[in-house]
Amino acid sequence: QERVPGWVGGSAGGARGCTGRAPGRGQEGPAQQPPATGGARDTGHSAMSAEGAGPTPGPEPGSEPRPLCPEHGQALSWFCGSERRPVCAACAGLGGRCQGHRIRRAEEHAEELRNKIVDQCERLQLQSAGITKYAAEVLPGKNQRAVTMASAARELVIQRLSLVRSLCESEEQRLLEQVHGEEERAHQSILTQRAHWAEALQKLDTIRTSLVGMLTHLDDLQLIEKEQEIFESIRTEEAEGILDPQESEKLNFNEKCTRSPLLTQLWAIAVLGSLSGTEDIRIDERTVSPFLQLSDDRRTLTFSAKKSKACVDGPERFDHWPNALAATSFQAGLHAWMVNVQNSGAYKVGVASGQLPRKGSGSDCRLGHNAFSWVFSRYDQEFRFLHNGQHEPLGLLRCPAQLGVLLDLQAQELLFYDPASGTVLYIHHASFPGPLFPVFAVADQTISIIH
């Protein structure tokens, strides 16, 4: 086809399909000048063949005649970019009403419109594919996960309340209703999302079908005349807020619905009464800091200001902070142990991941100052829960002589309590990486694991 420079540098190629793209689209260039004569000369992309030979063919038999300029009676083969309408060569030439305006061939402008329609069709097709995949793959998975998590939460509630059923039957009913309500909420949210995206797909398909119909059945001038309608439909799609699917917490089951202070308190008292002393926890002597002395039964740690020379360094040993790990680790289930802390004014007790670094004086090895340790801390009269550098003060009325630790890996809870009064001192909910080791630190006197 004949390539004609235009104010957008477009080629004068023919119409594209929905997946094709016309070559030669560029930036706006100088206005194209029409013939100076007033003759009905049409220089559109159909004027010449790819070899540049042959006159402009006349209208096909049975086709409607092309409209002419009402002022000059010539073919509307040019497009005025200033007035946004097709004009003839006389209108655009010397003395014409569009002289000096941005003039280009009508078929070039129609080609640009086709390019824009194809771009829009491609975007709508991609958006439809994304929504279809979301509705077919993500939403069913969300629904199944909500059902699974609701089932696990329900089992957890029933298991805990079975230990204290005589005191909290009403609490059991209330919490089960909350779980059911949360499950219904998540399910309804998923159904709403499914209906919303089904409607969005239908709207997008309607718009795309309309655009494809225009692209298929309209000639250049009809396409130009429909320009406002075309982009009005696009603006309608944008105004109706048909966006791409986004992740939303509303589609997830909220596990917090099973949290109850009453349930936690009663459950902790009942469980601790049956589990206390059953965990035979010993210190792993390979991990003991050189600032600590370990008893023969491997249950007592004593702080020493002087670094022990008898310790043989190894990859498991803490070489700076006065820390030690237990030899036992936990990956599942419910575990409890107690520590005698009445003789120490500076200690830490809790759990740590096996990934906890051992070497150096940095925060990555200091209990409670990294992502691998969760500890109850005492320094003088200050009590805190420490994790990953976050310090949460605890307002205790008295210093506990013993400190109990309860680790529930099914519920992902770490609980510290005072065995003497049965008071829960602090509860932490987290997604713990396994395995977890009981961990200890002492910087004053002695602490001992009670068995």
N, C-alpha and C positions, 0 to 999 in steps of 0.2 A: 504494500500500500504506500501511497505517497505520504511522506512525513512533512508536516507543515508546522513551522514554529508558532507557538501561541503564547499567551500571557501567563500560562501555567506550564509551558514547555511540554504539554501532553502530545502524544502521538494521535494521529487521525485514524487509529485502528477501529475495527468494527466492535460490536457488542461482545462482552465477555459472558462466560457462564458463571454459575454461583461459586465455583471453585477456581476459576481462571482469573488472571489479572492482566490488564492491558499493559504492554511495555511502554517505557518512555515517560512515566509520570515524573515531573520535576517541579521546580519552583517557578513562580510567576516571572515572565520575561516581558519584553516590550510588546505593546499593543500591535496586533496584526492588522495590516492595512488592507482594506478591501479594494477592489478595482475602482479607479476613478470614474469610469463610465457608469452610466445609469442602466446598462443592459442587465437582463435577467441572467447573470452569469453565476452559476453555482460551482464553487470550488471545494465542496465538502469531501469527506473521505471516500465517498462513492464516485467522485468525479474521475478518478484515474484508477487503473488497476495497479497491482504490485509492480508491474514493469513500466508503469507510467503511460500506458497506451490505452486508447479507446475513449470515446466521448461519454458524457454522463447519460446513463440509460434513462429512458422515460419511465413513467409509472407503469407498473405491471397491469395487465388486463384485469379488470374487476376491482382494482384497488382504488381507494378514494384519492382524488387529486390533492396534491399538497397545497396548503393555503398560501395565498399571495399577500404581499404588502398592500393594505387598503389604500395607501397614499400613492405608491408608484406602480403597483401591479406586478412587482417582481417577486421572485422566490425569496422566502425568508431563510436565507442560507447563512446568515450571520447572527451573532448574539452580542447584545450590548450589555457589558458587565456593569455599567453605571446605572442603567434603567432596569436591568434584570429582565430583559425580554428579547425575543427574536426580532431581527430587523433585516431589511434587504440591503443590497450593495449601495443603492442610491441613498438610503438613510444614513449609511455609515461613511459615504464618500464626501467629497468636497461639497459644501453647501447643504449637506444633509443635517437632520436634526440631531444626529448622534456623532457628528464630526468632533474629533478630539476625545471621545469617550474610549473606555477600554473595550475594544472590539476583538472578537475571536470568532472562529467558524462555529456554527451551531452544532455540527457533529462533534467537535472537540469538547464543547461544554456538555453535550449529552454523554460523551464518553467519560468525562469526569464524574457526572452523576452516577453512571453505571458503576464506576470504581467505588464510589462511596456506598452505593447500595450493596455491592459485593462485600465490602469491608463490614458493613452492618450485618449482613447475612452470616458471614463467617463468625463474627463476634457472638451473634445470637445462637449459632450452632454450637460453639464452644461452651457458652453459658448453659445451654440446654443439656449438653453432655455432662457437664459438671453437676448440674442439679439431678439429672437422672442417676448418676453414679452415687451421689449423696443419698438419694432416696432409696436406692436399691441396696447399698452396702453399709452406709453409716447408721441410718436410722434403725434397721433391724438389729444391728449389733448393740446400739444404745438400749433398745428395748430388752434384749436378752440380758445385757449386763445389769440393767435396773432390776429385773426379776431375780437374777442371781444374788445381787447385793442385798436386795430386800429379804431374800430367803436366809442369807447368812446373818443379817441383822436380827431377824426374827428369832433365829436359833440362839443367838447370843443372849437376847433378852430373856427367853424362856429358861436357858441354862442358869443364868444368874439368879433369877427370881425363884427357881426351885429350891435354893438354899435358904431363902427367907420368905417363903410363900405365906407363912402364917401372919407376917407383919405387913406384907405389901401386895396383896391380891389386887387391890384397886390400882396400884402403880403398874402392875403388869398389864392390866386391861388398858390403861391410859397409853402406855408406851406402845403396845401392839396396835392400838388405833392410830398412833402417830406414824408407825412404820407403814401401816396400810395406807394411810393418807398420803404419805410421801411417795409410796409406790404408785398410787393412783395419780398423784400430781405429775410425777415423771412420765407415766404412761400417757396421760392426757397431753402433756407438753409435746411428746413425740408424735401423737396423733395429730395435734394441731400443726406441727411442723410438716408432717406428711401432707396434710390437706393444703397448707399454704404453698408448698413447693409444687404440688400437683396443679393448683390453680395458676401458679407462675409459669409452669411449663406450657399450660394451655394458652395463656396470653402471649407468651413468646412465640409459640407455634403459629398463632393467628397473625401476629405482626409479620413474622417471617414469610408466611404463606402469601400475605398481601403484597409484601415487597417483591417476592419472587414472581407473583402474577404481573406486577407492573413491569418488572424487568423483562418478562417474557413477551408480553402482549402489546406494550406501548412502543410507538416509534419515537424518534428523537423529540419532535415538537410536543407530542403528547406527554412524554416524560418530563420535558421542561415545564409544561403547564401543571404537572402534578407535583412539582418540586416542593411546594409548601405543604401539600398533603403528606408527602413522603416523610419529611422531617417532623411534621406534627405528630405522626404516629410514633416516631422515635422518641420525641419528647414526652409523649404519653407514657411510653414504657418506662422512661426514667422517672417521671413524676409519680408513677404508681409504686415506686420503690422496689422494683424487681432487682435485687442484688444477688451476689453470690452467697451461698450458705456459709455461715460462720459458726465456730465452736461456741457453745453456750452451756453454762453450768445448769441452766434450767432443764436440760435434757438428761442430767445425771442424777442418780439417787444420792441424797444428802445423808451421809452416815451419822451426822451430828444429831439427827432426830432421836437417836436411842440414848443420848447422854442425859443422865438424871443424877443430880447431887444426892438425892435420897437413896437411889439404887446403888450408886457407887459406895456410899458410906456403909450401908448395911451389907452389901456384898463383900466389901473388904474385911469387915469384922468377922463375918462367917467363914470366909476362905482362909484368912490368916489364922483363925483358931484351929483349923484342921491341917494347915500346911506348915506352920511354924516348926522349924527344927528338922524338917524332913530332907532339906537339901544339904548334902554333905559337901560343903564348899571348902576347898583348900587353895592356898596361894601357890602360883607357879613360881618356884624359886628362880627360874631362868629370867623372869621379868623384873625381879625386885631391884629397885634403885640402890646404888651403893650408899645412899644416905639413910637406908632403912635396914633394920635387923629383923630377920624372920625367925620365929620360934620353931622348936623342933616339930611340933604338930602342924606347922605351916598354917596356923590360924591367927597369929598375933604379929602385928607390925609395930616396931618401935623406932621412932625418929632419932637420928644421930646427926649432930651438926657437922661432924667430921666424916669425910668420905672414907668408906671402908676400903682397905687395900686387899682384902681377901677375896673380893668379888672378881670373878673372871668375866671379862666383857664378852658379850655375844650379841647376835642380831636381835634377840628378843628382849634384852635388858634396857630399861630406861636409864640413860647415863647422866641426866641432869635433874629433872623433876622427881620428887620423892613419891613415885607411883609404883603400883604393882597390879598385875592382872591375876585373876583366878585361873586355875588349871581347867575348870569346867566352862563350857560354852553352851548356849541355848539357841536353838533355831525354831522351836515351836513349843506350844503348850503354856502352862501356867507355873510360875516358879516364885518362891519366896525365901528370903533369908534375913537374918538379923545381925547387927553389928553392935558391940558394946563400945560406946563412944564417950562414956562419962569422964574418962581421965584426960581427954584431949580437948584443947581449945582451938585447934586448927586441923581440919580434916575434910576429905571429900569421899563420898560413897555413891556409887551408881553403877552404870553399865557403859561399856565401850565396845566398838567394833574392832575386829581383829586387824583392820586397816590402820589403826591408830599408830602414827610414827613413834619411834622410841628414842631417836638420837637428836641431841641438840637442845638448846634453851628456847627455841621459838614457840609460838602459840600453838603450832600444829601438834606439839607433844604435851601441851599443858591441858589437864583435864578441864572440860567445860569451855574451852576457848577454841574449839574446832568442831567440824561437822561429824566427828567420830566418837564423841563422848557426851553423856548426859548424867549429871551428878548433882547431888545435894551437898551444899558446901557450908561449912562453918568457919568463920575467922573471928575470934574473940566473941563478941555478942551479936555478930551479924550473920544471919542465915539467908542463903540464896539458892535458887535453882539456876544452874549454869548449862548452857549449850550453845556452841558455835559463836562464842563471844557475847551472847545475850545473857544479861544478869537480871533475874527476877527476884526482888527482895521478898522475904517471907516474914511476916510479923508474928513470931512465936512468943508466947507469954513466959515460957521457961525453956531451959536447955534440956533436951531429951537425954536421958541416960543411955537409952538404947534407940537405935534407928532401924526400922524395918523397911525392907524393899520388896515390892511385889511387881513382877514382870509378867504381863499377859500379852503374849505375842499374837494370839488370835484376835484380840481386840485392839492390838497395837497401843497398849497403855503401860506407862511406868508410874508406879505409885509409891510414895514415901509416907510412912506412918510412924506414930509413937506407940509401941507395943503396950506400954504401961496404961495408957488411957484409951487406946483404940482409935485415937484421933488421926484422921488422914491429914498429913501436912502439905502434900502437894501431889497433883496428878498431871502428867504430861502425855498428850496424844501425839503420836508421830508414826511415820512409816519407817520402822527400824530396819536397817539392812542386817541380814544375818551373816554369820553367827554373832551373838552378843556375849561378852564376858563380864562377870562382876568385876568392878574396878575399884581400887582404893588408893587414897593418898593421905599421908599424915605428916604434918610439920610441927607437931607438938605432942610429946609424950607417946601414948600407946592407944591403938584400937585393936579390937579382937572380934573375929567371927564367932557367933554363938551357935553351938550345935546341940 
